[in-house]
Each structure stands twice: as C-alpha cells, then as structure tokens.
Amino acid sequence: MFKRVFLFCQKEYDSLLLFVGMFLLFYLGMHLIKSQILLNNLNKPDYLYHKEFFLDGPWNKDMLDESSEMLKGSGTNCVIRGFMVSVGLTNDHREVRTYLSAEALAKKEKLDYGEWIKIPNSVLIAGRLLNRTYLREGKKWIIIDGKEFRVYDVIESDVMLAQSVYLNWENLQEDYKEWFTWRLADKYETGGWNGIPLLFEKLTKFNEEINDFQDYFEEFLTAYKNFDDYEQWERQDLYKKMQKIYSLMELFCLFVIFYLMEVWFTRRKREYLIRRMLGCNVLSLFKTAFISAVWVTGSAFFAAVIVMLLKLCFHMAGNLEVLEVLLTIMGSFVITIGFEILTLGFHVLRLINIYPTQANIESAE
C-alpha cells in the first residue's frame, strides 16, 4: 500500500502541490471574508436603543438600590461601565459591568432572569475568563478583587477578546454591595475621571421610565454622548490586523499558485499540443484544461470548507450566523475560481502561440 501511495505521489506530484495551493487559497479567502463580516458586525449595536450618562460623583448604596428598584420590570439594562478590578487569582484587571437592571441582557442571552437573581452574588462571565474559574461542590466560582462570586453562566464563548464580568446588583448581599460602593468611590477619587459611565440599553423602544430616572437623579447625572467601549476598539483593531495579514498571505498564495499551475500545465503540454494539431480551438482547449483541474479544485474546496466548519464549531473563529458562513464559503469560492479561470486562460493563450510541430510535441514532457 505504501508503495502504491509513493508511486501515486511520484506520478501526480504536480496535482498534489496544486491541491495544497488551492486549499490554502480557499481557506485564506474564507478568513479574509470572515474578518470583514466580523468587522461589519462589530458596528451593529447589540441593543436597539442606548442612552448614556456620567455618574456625577460616586453614588452610595441607597441610590443604587433606588435605581434598581425603579427599573424593575422595565426590560432595560442599566449598567455601570468602566469599573476595572482584578479578576481571578491574578493582577490582571478586567472590566466588571455592574447591572442595576439586567433584564435586556438576560433576554438577549436567553437566561432565566428570575433564577439568576435568586442565587446570591452570582455573576455571568465571558468565555475567555473560564480559565480563571475553579470548581467547588460541582459549581464554578471566580475571585473578583479578592471576593468570591458564584458563576451563574458563561456567555460570549465564541467572541474574540470578550473578557468581562457581568455583576447583578439585585442578587448582591449587603456586604458585597458595601464592597462595590467603596470600590466605586475609590475608583472615582483616584481614577482622575470626570465621571463613571452609566448606560441604558433596551431591545425595544424606551418608555417613560428612563425619563423618570433622569428627572429623579438629574442632580447626580451628566449627559454623556459618546461612550468608547475599549473591548470594541480592541476587537476592531484585531479584525483590521487580521484583514491585512490574510490579504498579504492571499497575495503570496496567488503568486505561488500561478507557478504551480505552470508546472501542472507543463506536464500536460504534450496532450494539449496534440489536440491543437488535431484542430482544437482555444475554447475547446480551455474546457479540457478546466475539466482536468476541476477535480483538484473541488477536492481542495471541500477540504477547506470542512476545516473552516470544524473551526467554527470549536468557537475559534468568531461568532457568525449561518447565512454569514454561507457567504464566507461562497465568496471564497467565487474569488478562487475566478483566479483559476484567469490563470488557465493565460496558459491556454500561451499555448496557442506555440505551433504544434513534431519537434515541439516530442520536447514537451
């Protein structure tokens, strides 16, 4: 069997090399399109409506309690952002998003909100923080700023750079609430900020509860028009770098495949010169060359699709919808087939300029 494999590789080495090149071209093309889709998706808001404020000075526990009570049943997120503390048994600081109301978040992530608030001091974590959790009595726990929190669920498992903690004010015990307000005041005094971001988010249109909230706390709020999400900026920067890298690799791969096609075509030059001598025109020669190459191309495309789908299944390539996956695959197919048609056409036109004499045929491989 090994001898057969060796003989096959020896005989069809040009097709095998072309298969590898086409596989990489398809695969890189999929990643190039995928990075553009991820970049486009990044600019789509997670929630339909947003309203942003600054906390004008550190808020005390009673004010936070009042806010949480006021927003119950509104279907709204009211989240304090920009609160950075150590997460896990490390000195690495991550954002802890503290939700005074997390009803829109629970609906978007398909969580049981009632169950979540029943579990004291339970949090959501992004999937990239799983390696900072530990098990006890069959439950996941995580250390945040030296305090122990129960992990209720893991979200954003397939989103690059997602490393936030989602804390719910409604399930915090009193000592945890006091810890948070103390740390919030400390961050405000030492951070040099003009204020701490407070975001309202909703999956449907805002009702009057936001205006009521603003009127009630107007002395402690400042209008805030442009909140810069550092995670979003990091993801945007990463996707742009991915695009540049994949574009350069794609160009290099195109260059290599052009010469691999040269080798592949040269080994079949005798056959095509004989066909030319028998009266085949350009279109007929191109059709013959395309049919010969389509098996290699089809195999490479199939292999690239399988690898890409496996990668998506293991959450290593970002979050894509089914339609976006199909767009990625078909976009790569169109780009690669287009390049192959141009390359084959170029080599067929070169062949037409060779007069099919007996000497030319015998000198061909």
ABEGO torsion letter per residue (X at the ends): XAAAAAAAAAAAAAAAAAAAAAAAAAAAAAAAAAAAAAAAAAABBABABBBBBBBBEBBBAAAAAAAAAAABGAGBBBBBBGBBBBBEBBABBBBBBBBABAAAAAAAAGBBAAAAAABBGBBBBBAAAAAABBBBGGBBBBBBGGBBBBBABBBGAABBGBABBBBBAAABBAAAAAAAAAAAAAAAAAAGBAEBBBBBBBABBBBAAAAAAAAAAAAABBBBABBBBAAAAAAAAAAAAAAAAAAAAAAAAAAAAAAAAAAAAAAAAAAAAAAAAAGBBAAAAAAAAAAAAAAAAAAAAAAAAAAAAAAAAAGAAEBBBAAAAAAAAAAAAAAAAAAAAAAAAAAAAAAAABBBBAAAAAABX
